[in-house]
């Protein structure tokens, strides 16, 4: 490339390259989770005994349920916790003699009488906690 053309084209290429860079914006906080519920229930459809607590996005937890066997359910009424309405949370399940695992989706706390139900399936070291639609 001849030097005169290069000196003329270089500033123009720089301007084009700068214009093509997208503006950086602050990352938005997540929207409130859905559904909005007052109670969270966890059905034990697994092959082990479990207990669970409601866990927020920031890691705060409710008191844990008692340990319960297969084919039983435990429910936490969020009005009995210290969480304010609008808090997003999900179950944090503890498999007896196994691992701990979070629910696959958050729900939001609203004092409305509604219940979100999660199902736990699998074995102590390999299980899922799934929100039922």
N, C-alpha and C positions, 0 to 999 in steps of 0.2 A: 504494500500500500504506500502511496507517496506521502511524504511527511506533511505536506500542507493539508491534504484530505484527512489524514489521521488526526491532526490537531483540531480540525473543524468537527469531525465526527465524534471524537471522544467525549466532549462535554454533552453532546446531544444524546449519546448512548447512556451516559450516567443519569441524565434527567429522566429518560424513559425507564431505566431500571429502578430508580427511586419511586417513580409514579406507580410502578407495578406492585410495590410492596404493600400489602394490606395494613390498615391501621390496627394497632394493638389495642384491644379493649379489655377491661377488667372482666373476669369470669363471673357470671351471674350466679347467685345462690340458687340451689335447686328449688323448683316450684313445689308447693305443698303436695305431699303424696296423696294418692287416692287408693282406696276409698277412705272416707273420713268416718271413724268409728269410735264408740265408747268402750268396747270390750274386744279383747283379743283371745281367741281360743286356739289351742293346739291339740289336734287329734293324733294319738300315738298309733300309727299304722305300720310301725317298724317291727324289728325283731328284738327289741331291747327295752329296758326300763329307762325313763328319761325324766328330767325336770327342765324348766325353762324360766327365763326372766324376760321382761320387755326391755329392749335396749334402744337408746336414742342414737341419732347420727353422731353425737358428740361422745358416745360411750357410756353415758349415765344408764344405770339399770334399776329396775324395780326389784323388790324382794322376789326371790325365786319361789316357784311352786314346789310342792312336795314331789318326791319321785313317784312316778306312776307307770303301770305296765301297759302292755299292748291292749288295744281296743278300748282305751279310756281317753277322756278329754279333761283338760284343765283350762279354766278361763280366768283371765285377770281383767277386772273392771278398772279401767284407767282413772276413774274418779277416786279410787282409793290410793292412788300414787301421788307423788309430789310433782308430776309433770303438768305443765300448763297446757290448756287447749291449744291446738295448732302444732304440737310437738310431733315430729315424724319418728316412728319407731317400728321395730320388727322383733320377732322372737330370737332369743339367743339360747339355743338348746344345748343341754349337757347330757350326753349319753353316758349312763353309768358304765364304768369300765371301758369307756371309749373316748371319742373326741368331742369337741364343741363346734357348733355350726350355727350360722345366722340364717334367718329366713331370707328367701330370694327377693322379696320386695318390701318396701316400707309402706305403712299406712299412716294416716294422720289422726290424731286424737281430737274428737269432737264429742261433747256431752249430748249425744243424740239417741242413745239406746241401741244403736246398731252394733253388730259383731262381725269382725273379720276372722275367718277360720283358716288356719294353716294345717297341712298334713305332713307328718314326718314319715318317710319311707326309707328303707334300706337297712344296713347293719351298723354296728357300733362304730366302725372305722370308715364307713362309706355310706353316707346317708344325705338326704335332701330335706329341706324345710320349705314347702311350697304353699304360697297363698292360693286358696281356692277361689275361683271366680263365681 
